[in-house]
Amino acid sequence: MLFRIDPASSVPLFDQLAASVRAEVSRGALRAGDRLPAARELAASLDINVHTVLHAYQELRDEGLLDLRRGRGAVVTANAEASGELIAAIRTLVIDAQSRGVGLATLTALLREEYPS
């Protein structure tokens, strides 16, 4: 598993890291029960602050993709696999919308109609 970040990007590093984990889940490279590297280890390998990694892990925990336990580390949940399938379906939807010339604003409006708050 390879996590990627771009320090020159305007996207916060923790968002990039969380997105990278989501991508690995959607590709099937991470499955339920898999452990992610310890925050300190990952921070050292990416040359970023450990709190940045913890922030990404906490965001993924709040989404239900990770289970964080002291001594056990970050473990991918069963919800992550379902989310990975959803992410893949969304990618397909976006590609289809783009091929049909449907813009982001229109696609967003259509989604909002189907997903009432």
TANORLIN-V729768 format. One record per residue. N is the residue number from 1. RES is the residue in one small letter. OMEGA is omega in whole degrees, -180 to 180 (999 if undefined). Layout:
N_RES_OMEGA + N_RES_OMEGA
This chain:
1_m_-175 + 2_l_178 + 3_f_-177 + 4_r_172 + 5_i_178 + 6_d_-178 + 7_p_-179 + 8_a_-178 + 9_s_176 + 10_s_178 + 11_v_180 + 12_p_-177 + 13_l_-179 + 14_f_177 + 15_d_179 + 16_q_-179 + 17_l_178 + 18_a_178 + 19_a_179 + 20_s_177 + 21_v_178 + 22_r_180 + 23_a_179 + 24_e_177 + 25_v_-178 + 26_s_177 + 27_r_-177 + 28_g_179 + 29_a_175 + 30_l_-179 + 31_r_179 + 32_a_179 + 33_g_178 + 34_d_178 + 35_r_174 + 36_l_179 + 37_p_175 + 38_a_-176 + 39_a_-179 + 40_r_-179 + 41_e_-180 + 42_l_178 + 43_a_180 + 44_a_-178 + 45_s_179 + 46_l_-178 + 47_d_176 + 48_i_-179 + 49_n_180 + 50_v_179 + 51_h_176 + 52_t_178 + 53_v_180 + 54_l_178 + 55_h_178 + 56_a_180 + 57_y_-180 + 58_q_177 + 59_e_179 + 60_l_175 + 61_r_-179 + 62_d_176 + 63_e_-180 + 64_g_-178 + 65_l_-179 + 66_l_171 + 67_d_-180 + 68_l_178 + 69_r_178 + 70_r_180 + 71_g_179 + 72_r_-180 + 73_g_-178 + 74_a_-178 + 75_v_179 + 76_v_-179 + 77_t_176 + 78_a_177 + 79_n_-177 + 80_a_-179 + 81_e_177 + 82_a_178 + 83_s_178 + 84_g_178 + 85_e_179 + 86_l_178 + 87_i_179 + 88_a_179 + 89_a_179 + 90_i_177 + 91_r_179 + 92_t_178 + 93_l_-180 + 94_v_179 + 95_i_179 + 96_d_180 + 97_a_179 + 98_q_-179 + 99_s_179 + 100_r_179 + 101_g_179 + 102_v_-178 + 103_g_-179 + 104_l_-179 + 105_a_180 + 106_t_179 + 107_l_179 + 108_t_179 + 109_a_179 + 110_l_178 + 111_l_-180 + 112_r_177 + 113_e_-177 + 114_e_-175 + 115_y_-178 + 116_p_-178 + 117_s_999
